[in-house]
Each structure stands twice: as structure tokens, then as C-alpha cells.
Amino acid sequence: MQKIGILGGGQLGRMLLQAAANYPVETFVLENDEQCPAAHLCHHFVKGDIRNFDDVYNFGKGLDAITIEIESVNDDALEKLEQEGVKVYPRPSALRTIKNKILQKEFYKEQQIPTSSFVVTQNLAELKANAAFLPAVHKVGIGGYDGRGVQVLQTPGDLDKGFDAPAVLEKMVTIHREISQIIAINEKGETALYPPVDMIVNARLNLLDYQISPAELTEKVLWKVEAISLAVVKGLKSPGIFAVELFIDKEGNVVVNETAPRVHNSGHHTIEANYSSQFDMLWRVMLNYPLGNTDHILPAAIVNLVGADGFEGDAKYEGLNEVLQMDNVFVHLYGKKQTKPGRKMGHITIVSKDKQDLTYKANRIKNILKVVS
């Protein structure tokens, strides 16, 4: 039995462990919070800080392989573990490139991958010197997550909202569609591509509102999305699972926004809607099994369940019974005891042959189901 560790015990770790039950694997989780969503599903829970060198190194040194469910882990420790023969998914070199937004943008430029034009700013003074570059999006180099660490700067009056730290200023793109492309790649360099996903983003929270898969794309645009995403993943030279987020404009031009080197929110529907889920697929990669079948069983939509505004404390789910009575609807609650505004508390997957049915149910669920306290 292989011993495989997960750094981080949130909902991604939880869903990875649910998929691990099908395989001969002994699972370990490193996380500070003993009540985290993944804690009760692993064979061995280790309390520790995923950002601390010693905690990560000591956790990983007895394992066959290790993976992450969040980027903000100690990559120096992962590099040392890799040198000592522990397999790391994704490789520390790929993680370093991706977790720093500046290095990530420079990687796209070096690899000639289409992405919006950008300027690197070290502090607020440098940002203000680039006022002519607006409208643009300012992204802090390290530590941004789920819409945090991102500021939209439309006019020079917005410049004070920017970051007084190393960051990347990206030219605003006129976005017609936002797409996510999930790709698995194994040690041999073989790849499996999931059907791309149409992401409907909540502009206020800068979080995913709901999404539909497969995205309706013309053959030409689909080909561009797949080719560009493959170039990103192959350029990173690492086995694992990757979510490449892309923007498409009205003319059908495709540019990369950013990449996540792990299982991703935009792939949660694959648990019910695809033959091999993104979580199943990552185990196949780590255990050196053949890659799974990424085809859809049925088209799907996902609604993210986030803490309602104005509520903080013990989570209560209003409207849950009504949603559970709906056909072809799958509820995933992450087991987080405390809610707060905007916190990801669960997701709901809807499957249907009929796209209108998906959109109708997604909107209905958004109106019925609320996380309050």
C-alpha cells in the first residue's frame, strides 16, 4: 500500500479522500485545524502548519508521495523531499512558478503562451508611475486566493487601492466568456483533457457563481482552448492535475488568465457528471495507474454554496430539504462548522441532458439555499 500525504485539510482534501477509498492507499493529512473538512476521512491526521518547513518536511519524509490542496505550502520542504525520493505532485518547480503571480505571468511570456500584457510593480510608487497602463487588474505576487489579493483599477483615482508589495499589473481584457480547462498529466507525459467549463463569475465577490459543463464553444475556439492549455501544462514539466483558466473575447481570441496546479472548484461536477472525476484522476496519476475517461456521462452545472452576508457563527442551511427533493441534484456540504460571509461551505451539482434545465435549476438553487447562522 502506498503512503500518500495531502498538505491542507479543506474541502479539496475531503473530496480527494472520498475518491481514495477506491484505491489501495494509506492517506495522511497535514493541517492546523483538527476540525477541518478532511480530518475524519484520512487514515492519519497530523496537526501542523503547511507553511512551516519542519512541519512539512517531517510530515513528508516517511511517505511515497505528497500532493497539495492549496498553493500556500512550504515549497522548500517539498524540494528537499523530492531530492530524497518522495514523489511530489505537482513538482516543487511547477508550484513555485504558479504560486507567485509575477513568475506565473513571466512563464507565459517565456513559453509564448497568449496572456494579457502586463507590468511588474514592486511597490505603490511603481504602480502610480504606470497610471497610463490603466484600466488594469493589480494582483499581489504572493498570497492572493479566491479573489483576495486582486484589485480592479479603472482610473488613476483607483491607484491607492493597489498593493504596496511586489505585484503584477495586467491589462484589462474585454471578456466575453471565462473558461476553465482541467488537464491531467502523468509521469510519462500522457495527458487527459476534461471538457472545458463555462464559468459564470459573481462580479461583487470575485468568486465563481455557477458554471456549466461542457462549455458551448465553436470547434475553432475549443481547439485553441485545448492547445493553449496543453502548452501551459507541458511547459510546467510536472505530472499532476491542472486547471487552466482562460478568457475568450468576442472575436474568439483566447488568453490565459491563470493556472491552478491542483484539483479545482471548476471540476467539482466531475464527481457525478464524468466517468473519472478530477479527484479519481489525481489518484490514478499518483499511483501510476492508467489515466481515466474524462467524457461526460451527462452535462452538468455547479452552484457554489457560500456563507450569506450578515451571518457569522454556527452554520445553518436554509432551504436544504427543498433542494434535496429536486431530481438529479447532488448536495455536497463540506462539514465546516462555522460560516462567515463569502466562505465556501459546499457545492451543488445538477446533471441534465437539457441545458435550460441546468440553468433554471442553478438559479433556483441559488435563490432557495442559504447558509446562515
RAZI-V794675 format. One line per field, one symbol per residue. phi: phi as a letter, one per 20 degrees, with the letter a starting at -180 (. if undefined). burial: b if it has 16 or more other C-alpha atoms within 10 Angstrom, else e. A space follows every 10 residues. Layout:
# RAZI-V794675
phi = ???
burial = ???
This chain:
# RAZI-V794675
phi = .fdcddeoce fffgffffff gecfbddccd afefefgege defcdderdf eegffffffe feeebbcccb ffdfffffff fffeoefccf fgfffgfefd gfffffffff elefbffbce ceaffffffd gfeffbddcf gcofalnenc cedecgfegf ffdeagbcdd gfdfeebdcd decdcdgenf ccdegfdedd efffelcfeb bccffecfgf fgffgfffff fffffflbfq ccddecdcef enfdceebcd eagbgfdfff geecfdfffg ffffffemef feeeffebgb ccdeddgffn cbpffcdenf ffffefflcc eceemefddb gnffdrbcdd cafdffffff fgfffgeeec ecc
burial = eebbbbbbbb bbbbbbbebb eeeebbbbbb bebeebbbbe bbeebbebbb bebebbbebb bebbbbbbbb bbbbbbbbbb bbeeebbbbb bbebbbbbbb bbbbbbbbee eebbbbebbb bbebeebbeb bebbbbbbbb bbebeeeebb bbbeeeeebe ebbebbbbbb bbbeeebbbb bbbbbbeeee bbbbbbbbbb eeeeeebbbb bbbbbebeee bbebbbebbb ebbeebebbb bbbbbbbbee ebebbbbbbb bbbbbbbbbb bbbbbbbbbb bbbbbbbeee bbebbbebbb bbbbbbbbee bbeebbeeee eebeeeeebb bbebbbebbb ebbbbbbbbb bbeebeebbe bbeebbeebb bbb
